[in-house]
Structures are given as structure tokens and as C-alpha cells.
Amino acid sequence: MSGKPKLHYFNGRGRMESIRWLLAAAGVEFEECFLETKDDLTKLQKDGSLLFQQVPMVEIDGMKMVQSRAIGNYIAAKYNLYGKDLKERALIDMYVEAVIDLNELLMTHTFQPADKKEQHFATIVDKATNRYFPVYEKVLKDHGQDFLVGNRFSKADVQLLETLLMAEECKPDILAKFPLLQSFKVRISNIPTIKKFLQPGSQRKPPLQEKDVPKLMKIFH
């Protein structure tokens, strides 16, 4: 049996993408087992692989882990991306939880009905530029360091970069008023493991397209 983590999810971003990012940042190779049909999901549910009957699920270190935050925390702790002490871990958690809130908004945009899309887009831009990005900009300004926590590369940096790039896919000039976040984006993107993940042909997934939604609905509903 391979020692590589094995990721069970559909062939797209969703809640598995942050897990892919963390493994890639840590330089860990992983395998993917894609759910193609409702039967694929049902099989995992019936054989007891899914504690709460849902994916993402990652097979790692002899466990079948579910719940994306728990998986992310385990990977971050295992590969030294989770700070040097409890206080740093608390800061990382706070920064990541806020990133996840924004990430959820970005992820669900494709699923919005046509008459709600414009308002949903406005909400994304408002929350990104008025609530979330100013906080990270201030953090970087106040401590003047390269990374968000403890001047060392952590889960918070990985997940913030992921979300910055997603936000730019949504609105290319969304970082215009945030020069330190622009510099942060370039700096973190050039970390060798991240740079490799950003290259064409990696296991990073493209943005979800509207044409993909019916297929997902068939798997999950």
C-alpha cells in the first residue's frame, strides 16, 4: 500500500482544495480518488469510510479523516505549518477561520441563481475589501515581517494566498488598495513548493464552471 495520503472528493476545488494546497506547500505527494457518480459516494458511506457520511475524506497515517478543518489542522501540525506554540497556533486559527469565511463566499458564487449573482458578487467584493483584506494588510504592516505569524511560513500564509488568488479570479483588481498583500502574494507564490503547485499540470484545480454544477448535483443530491 502506498504511503501517500489519498484524497477522496470530486475532481474540482470545493472544500478539498485547501487540503491540496497544504499538502503541496509541505512538499507531500498525494493521490486522488475522484467521485464520478452518486454510487461512488454511496459506496464510501456504506463501507463505513465516512464518519459523518460526507466528503472530503483523506486517508492518512492509517486514518480515514473527515471534516476539512480537522484534516487541515492535522496536516499543518504534522508538517510544521502550525506555529511554534499555543499562542501562535491561536493566531493562525483566527486568520484561517476568517479566510475560510471569505473562501466559502467565493466557492458558492457559481451556484448562485442568475438573479442573485450580481448581489452575491457585490457581497464578496465588499467583505473582501472592507472586512478581511484590511486586517491582513494591517498585520503585515504592523510587524513588518514576511509571514503572518511568528515570521515563519505557516498554514495561515498558504490559505491566505489560495484565497487571494481566488478573489483575483473573481475580480482581477481586487488587491489594488492593498500593496502589502500584493507583495505577500508574490513572495509566497515564489516559495518553491508553492511555485511548483501553481504550475500548469499540477493537482491544483481550476475554478468551477457553471457547466460542472449539474454533474456535482448528481453526485451529492
Buried (B, 14 or more C-beta within 10 A) or exposed (E): EEEBBBBBBBEBBBBBBBBBBBBBBBEBEBEBEEBEEEEBBEEBBEEEBBEEEBBBBBBBEEEBBBBBBEBBBBBBEBBEBBBEEEEBBEBBBEBBEBBBEBBEBBBEBBBBEEEEEEEBBEEBBEBBBEEBBBEBBEBBEEEEEBBBBBEBBBBBBBBBBBBBBBBEEBBEEBBEEBEBBBEBBEBBBEBEBBEEBBEEEEBBBEBBEEEBEEBBEEBEE
